[in-house]
Amino acid sequence: MKILSLYFSSTGNTEKIAKEIEKTARGLGHRVDALKTRRDIDVDLLYYDFIFMGSGVYRWLPGRPMLNFISRTLKKYAENGNIRPSAPRLAGKRGVIYCTYGGMHTGVNEAIPAVKYMGQLLDHLGIEIAGEWYIVGEYHLKKYQGLSTRGRLGNTVGRPNSDDLQRVAEMTRGILQI
Ligand SMILES: Cc1cc2nc3c(=O)[nH]c(=O)nc-3n(C[C@H](O)[C@H](O)[C@H](O)COP(=O)(O)O)c2cc1C
C-alpha cells in the first residue's frame, strides 16, 4: 500500500509514535511517506491507500500547524469538488487518527476533541477511519513541570515509553492487515 504518515509534534512525543508507525509499516513492505506538518506543506491525501494522522493535544485540539493544515486542505478539496454532500466513501481508502496527550485535568476527555477534529478531514473526504488511538505523553515544558505527576492519569513521566511504542507497533501491524 501507499501510506502517508502525517503528524505534528511540538515536544517530540508524537514524533516517537510516528517513527514507530513508519518503521513498522516499512517492515511490512509498504511504501511510507512521512511528513511533519509545517506552515507550507501541501500533500494529496487522495493519492494514498492508508493515512496515519497524529498530533499532540494542545488545549483539547491538535497543535496549531495541524489545525492550519486541516483548514487549508479542506478548502483545497472543497474547491476541487471532493467534499460532497453525504461524504460518499472512497473504496479501499482508510486511515488511523491518533494523538499523544497529557490528560492532566480530565483524562482522555481532553484528547477526544483533538482526535475527532482531525478525523473529520478524512471523514469528509470519504476516507474510512479504521482506528482512533490515544497515547499518553508527558508534558515537557518547564513551566508545566509537575503536571506529569499530579494529574488524573497519575505519573506520565517518560511516556510514551517502550511499552507504548511496542503497543503502537502491534496496533499498526494489526490495522494494516485488515
Ligand atoms: C502548552 C501545552 C498545552 C497542553 N495542553 C494539553 C491539553 O489541553 N490536554 C492534554 O491532554 N494535554 C495537553 N498537553 C500535553 C501534550 O498534549 C502532550 O505532552 C503531548 O504528548 C505533546 O505531544 P508533542 O510532543 O508531539 O507535541 C499540553 C502540553 C503543552 C506543552
The ligand as an SDF file (V2000), in Angstrom:
LIG
                    3D

 31 33  0  0  0  0  0  0  0  0999 V2000
    1.3980   24.1370   26.1160 C   0  0  0  0  0  0  0  0  0  0  0  0
    0.8590   22.7520   26.3180 C   0  0  0  0  0  0  0  0  0  0  0  0
   -0.5090   22.5620   26.3590 C   0  0  0  0  0  0  0  0  0  0  0  0
   -1.0320   21.2740   26.5470 C   0  0  0  0  0  0  0  0  0  0  0  0
   -2.3900   21.1060   26.6130 N   0  0  0  0  0  0  0  0  0  0  0  0
   -2.8830   19.8670   26.8040 C   0  0  0  0  0  0  0  0  0  0  0  0
   -4.3040   19.6510   26.9120 C   0  0  0  0  0  0  0  0  0  0  0  0
   -5.1180   20.5550   26.8090 O   0  0  0  0  0  0  0  0  0  0  0  0
   -4.7430   18.4010   27.1490 N   0  0  0  0  0  0  0  0  0  0  0  0
   -3.8870   17.3350   27.2360 C   0  0  0  0  0  0  0  0  0  0  0  0
   -4.3500   16.2160   27.4350 O   0  0  0  0  0  0  0  0  0  0  0  0
   -2.5430   17.5040   27.1320 N   0  0  0  0  0  0  0  0  0  0  0  0
   -2.0260   18.7370   26.9250 C   0  0  0  0  0  0  0  0  0  0  0  0
   -0.6710   18.9100   26.8200 N   0  0  0  0  0  0  0  0  0  0  0  0
    0.2350   17.7210   26.8680 C   0  0  0  0  0  0  0  0  0  0  0  0
    0.6170   17.3050   25.4560 C   0  0  0  0  0  0  0  0  0  0  0  0
   -0.5280   17.0220   24.6940 O   0  0  0  0  0  0  0  0  0  0  0  0
    1.4810   16.0590   25.4910 C   0  0  0  0  0  0  0  0  0  0  0  0
    2.6690   16.3230   26.1880 O   0  0  0  0  0  0  0  0  0  0  0  0
    1.7820   15.5790   24.0790 C   0  0  0  0  0  0  0  0  0  0  0  0
    2.3320   14.2940   24.1270 O   0  0  0  0  0  0  0  0  0  0  0  0
    2.7220   16.5140   23.3340 C   0  0  0  0  0  0  0  0  0  0  0  0
    2.9270   15.9990   22.0600 O   0  0  0  0  0  0  0  0  0  0  0  0
    4.0960   16.5150   21.1090 P   0  0  0  0  0  0  0  0  0  0  0  0
    5.3660   16.4840   21.8820 O   0  0  0  0  0  0  0  0  0  0  0  0
    4.1250   15.5470   19.9890 O   0  0  0  0  0  0  0  0  0  0  0  0
    3.7050   17.8780   20.6260 O   0  0  0  0  0  0  0  0  0  0  0  0
   -0.1440   20.1640   26.6530 C   0  0  0  0  0  0  0  0  0  0  0  0
    1.2340   20.3700   26.5940 C   0  0  0  0  0  0  0  0  0  0  0  0
    1.7470   21.6380   26.4200 C   0  0  0  0  0  0  0  0  0  0  0  0
    3.2500   21.8020   26.3660 C   0  0  0  0  0  0  0  0  0  0  0  0
  1  2  1  0
  2  3  1  0
  2 30  2  0
  3  4  2  0
  4  5  1  0
  4 28  1  0
  5  6  2  0
  6  7  1  0
  6 13  1  0
  7  8  2  0
  7  9  1  0
  9 10  1  0
 10 11  2  0
 10 12  1  0
 12 13  2  0
 13 14  1  0
 14 15  1  0
 14 28  1  0
 15 16  1  0
 16 17  1  0
 16 18  1  0
 18 19  1  0
 18 20  1  0
 20 21  1  0
 20 22  1  0
 22 23  1  0
 23 24  1  0
 24 25  2  0
 24 26  1  0
 24 27  1  0
 28 29  2  0
 29 30  1  0
 30 31  1  0
M  END
$$$$
